[in-house]
Amino acid sequence: MATSIPLSQITLPGHRAPGAGFDAPFEMLEACHERVQRMLALLARLQQHALVHGWSEQVAQAAVDVMRYFDQAAPRHHEDEERHVFPPLLAGPDPVLRALVQRLQQDHRDMEAAWAQAREVLVFASQPPPAGWAHFTPAQTALLHHFASLYQRHIADEDGTVYPAAQAQLGAEALQAMSADMVRRRGLEPR
């Protein structure tokens, strides 16, 4: 007998702000990675819930929450990296690091394309399905899994290698400029 997944594990109680502030931009980027991991876990839970119980309002709300994050916050996060983290490493002398950054840039393009497909599945899941719908098709499941899988190695490489290398190259003035740009592009007031 399948057990029901509690509602608290399907939906998020709200979008919590990352613990780090923009005055510590690399901590903010890492906090965003934690948020990505939470959203990917929510994506997995909504798929499991739909598989076991079929469509529900909880599945719909979880789909909306995942779409909101990957439509709004994730593109800004990638832009932060493209504008501030990657350039000094691409201009640096380390060919291995340059190749890694180029792969991460390609990952961003791949994630954007995969998100467009995964988002279509989530739009479908966010609305009452047609009569007779039981769960996601294998093709829909594959699109969602592919999207999620793109983030695993990407985040590990950024947190473990790229962020420390970039942070070591950026001085206080560059970090302040990075912080100010992150705040400005989000329409927030500087502290």
C-alpha positions as CSV (number, residue, x, y, z in Angstrom):
1,M,0.0,0.0,0.0
2,A,1.5,3.4,-1.1
3,T,1.8,6.0,1.6
4,S,0.6,9.5,1.0
5,I,3.2,12.2,0.7
6,P,2.4,15.0,3.3
7,L,1.4,18.3,1.8
8,S,4.3,20.0,3.5
9,Q,6.6,17.9,1.4
10,I,4.9,18.8,-1.8
11,T,4.6,22.5,-1.6
12,L,7.0,25.1,-0.2
13,P,5.8,27.2,2.6
14,G,6.9,30.2,0.6
15,H,10.0,31.4,-1.1
16,R,12.6,32.0,1.6
17,A,15.3,34.4,0.9
18,P,18.8,32.9,0.8
19,G,20.7,33.4,4.1
20,A,23.4,35.4,2.4
21,G,23.1,38.9,1.3
22,F,24.3,40.7,-1.9
23,D,27.1,42.2,0.1
24,A,28.7,38.8,0.0
25,P,28.1,37.9,-3.7
26,F,29.8,34.4,-3.7
27,E,27.9,33.4,-0.6
28,M,24.7,34.6,-2.4
29,L,25.6,32.5,-5.5
30,E,26.1,29.4,-3.3
31,A,22.8,30.1,-1.5
32,C,21.2,30.2,-4.9
33,H,22.6,26.7,-5.6
34,E,21.0,25.5,-2.4
35,R,17.7,27.0,-3.6
36,V,18.2,25.2,-7.0
37,Q,18.7,21.9,-5.1
38,R,15.5,22.5,-3.1
39,M,13.5,23.3,-6.3
40,L,14.9,20.2,-8.0
41,A,13.9,18.1,-4.9
42,L,10.4,19.6,-5.1
43,L,10.3,18.7,-8.8
44,A,11.2,15.1,-7.9
45,R,8.6,15.0,-5.2
46,L,5.8,16.3,-7.4
47,Q,6.6,13.6,-10.0
48,Q,6.5,10.9,-7.3
49,H,3.2,12.3,-5.9
50,A,1.7,12.3,-9.4
51,L,2.9,8.8,-10.1
52,V,1.4,7.4,-6.8
53,H,-1.7,9.6,-6.5
54,G,-2.3,11.3,-9.8
55,W,-2.9,14.9,-10.3
56,S,-3.8,17.1,-7.4
57,E,-3.9,20.8,-6.4
58,Q,-0.6,20.0,-4.5
59,V,1.0,18.9,-7.8
60,A,-0.3,22.0,-9.5
61,Q,1.0,24.3,-6.8
62,A,4.4,22.6,-6.8
63,A,4.6,22.9,-10.6
64,V,3.9,26.6,-10.3
65,D,6.5,27.1,-7.6
66,V,9.2,25.3,-9.7
67,M,8.3,27.4,-12.8
68,R,8.4,30.6,-10.8
69,Y,11.9,29.8,-9.6
70,F,13.4,28.7,-12.9
71,D,11.6,31.4,-14.8
72,Q,12.8,34.3,-12.6
73,A,15.7,33.5,-10.2
74,A,17.7,30.9,-12.2
75,P,18.2,33.1,-15.3
76,R,19.4,36.0,-13.1
77,H,21.8,33.6,-11.3
78,H,23.2,32.4,-14.6
79,E,23.6,36.0,-15.7
80,D,25.5,36.8,-12.5
81,E,28.0,34.0,-13.4
82,E,28.3,35.0,-17.0
83,R,28.9,38.7,-16.1
84,H,31.2,38.4,-13.1
85,V,32.4,34.9,-12.3
86,F,33.4,33.5,-15.7
87,P,35.2,36.5,-17.4
88,P,38.2,36.6,-15.1
89,L,38.7,32.9,-15.4
90,L,38.4,33.0,-19.2
91,A,41.0,35.7,-19.3
92,G,43.3,33.8,-17.0
93,P,46.3,31.7,-17.8
94,D,44.9,28.3,-16.7
95,P,43.8,26.3,-19.8
96,V,42.0,23.7,-17.7
97,L,40.0,26.3,-15.9
98,R,39.2,28.1,-19.2
99,A,37.9,24.8,-20.6
100,L,35.8,24.1,-17.5
101,V,34.3,27.6,-17.7
102,Q,33.5,27.1,-21.4
103,R,31.7,23.9,-20.5
104,L,29.7,25.7,-17.8
105,Q,28.7,28.3,-20.3
106,Q,27.5,25.6,-22.6
107,D,25.7,24.1,-19.7
108,H,23.8,27.3,-19.3
109,R,22.7,27.2,-22.9
110,D,21.7,23.5,-22.5
111,M,19.8,24.3,-19.3
112,E,17.9,27.0,-21.0
113,A,16.9,24.7,-23.8
114,A,16.0,21.9,-21.4
115,W,14.0,24.3,-19.3
116,A,11.8,25.3,-22.2
117,Q,10.8,21.6,-22.6
118,A,10.5,20.8,-18.9
119,R,8.4,24.0,-18.5
120,E,5.9,22.7,-21.0
121,V,5.4,19.6,-18.8
122,L,5.0,21.7,-15.7
123,V,2.5,24.0,-17.4
124,F,0.5,20.9,-18.2
125,A,0.8,19.7,-14.6
126,S,-0.2,23.1,-13.2
127,Q,-3.7,22.7,-14.6
128,P,-6.4,20.0,-14.2
129,P,-5.4,17.3,-16.7
130,P,-7.8,15.8,-19.2
131,A,-10.1,13.1,-18.1
132,G,-8.3,9.8,-17.8
133,W,-4.9,11.2,-17.1
134,A,-3.0,9.0,-14.7
135,H,0.5,10.3,-14.5
136,F,3.3,11.8,-16.5
137,T,4.2,9.9,-19.7
138,P,7.7,8.4,-20.0
139,A,8.6,11.2,-22.4
140,Q,7.5,13.9,-20.0
141,T,9.3,12.2,-17.1
142,A,12.5,12.0,-19.3
143,L,12.3,15.7,-20.0
144,L,12.0,16.5,-16.3
145,H,14.8,14.2,-15.4
146,H,17.1,15.5,-18.1
147,F,16.6,19.1,-16.9
148,A,17.3,18.2,-13.3
149,S,20.4,16.1,-14.2
150,L,22.0,19.0,-16.0
151,Y,22.4,20.8,-12.7
152,Q,24.2,18.2,-10.6
153,R,27.7,18.3,-12.1
154,H,27.3,22.0,-13.0
155,I,26.8,23.0,-9.4
156,A,29.5,20.8,-8.0
157,D,32.0,22.3,-10.5
158,E,31.0,25.8,-9.7
159,D,31.0,25.5,-5.9
160,G,34.1,23.3,-5.8
161,T,36.4,24.9,-8.4
162,V,35.1,27.9,-10.3
163,Y,33.8,30.0,-7.4
164,P,36.9,29.7,-5.3
165,A,39.1,30.4,-8.3
166,A,37.1,33.5,-9.3
167,Q,36.9,34.8,-5.8
168,A,40.7,34.5,-5.4
169,Q,41.1,36.6,-8.5
170,L,38.6,39.4,-7.7
171,G,39.7,42.2,-5.4
172,A,37.4,44.1,-3.0
173,E,36.5,46.7,-5.7
174,A,35.5,44.0,-8.2
175,L,33.4,42.3,-5.5
176,Q,31.7,45.5,-4.7
177,A,30.9,46.2,-8.3
178,M,29.6,42.6,-8.6
179,S,27.4,43.1,-5.6
180,A,26.1,46.5,-6.9
181,D,25.3,45.0,-10.3
182,M,23.4,42.0,-8.8
183,V,21.3,44.4,-6.7
184,R,20.7,46.8,-9.6
185,R,19.6,44.1,-12.0
186,R,17.1,42.8,-9.5
187,G,15.6,46.2,-8.9
188,L,16.6,46.2,-5.2
189,E,17.7,49.1,-3.1
190,P,21.4,49.0,-2.1
191,R,22.1,48.8,1.6
